[in-house]
Amino acid sequence: NGVSVSPGGDELAFLAFTHNPSHGSSFSFLRLPATAFAALVFNDTGMAHHQKKEWAKAAELFTRAVYADPTKELFAYNLACALAQKGDATAEHALKHAIALGGDAVKKRAAKDTDFASAKDAPWFKDAVR
């Protein structure tokens, strides 16, 4: 098992060897942009803080995830959730970014998500999930 960084530092390569006596052995290989890996780490760490109701720390980490990989709606959505929980008006921008990336699926999820309880009656939220 190992991890290697590309010469330019822009990609990570992961190699895993698994052995199962009844199924044999196999190698798995994955190449991943370093920014995508960083975004996953920031997002996962942000979720740990979100679950502890540490909204400010969660929002900070989700923001880093969005900057590292702005193409994933999950990171923007999680940011919107944390911002809504802490009463930050920029939750609107983050949710709209998530919807722009994920469309109707994100709208439906947000409409049911208790993280947006404080924003449910806000005109911006109603417009966003419509």
ABEGO torsion letter per residue (X at the ends): XBBBBBAAGABBBBBBBBBBAAAEBBBBBBBBBAAAAAAAAAAAAAAAAAAAGBAAAAAAAAAAAAAABAABAAAAAAAAAAAAAAGBAAAAAAAAAAAAAAEAAAAAAAAABAAAAAAAABAAAAAAAX
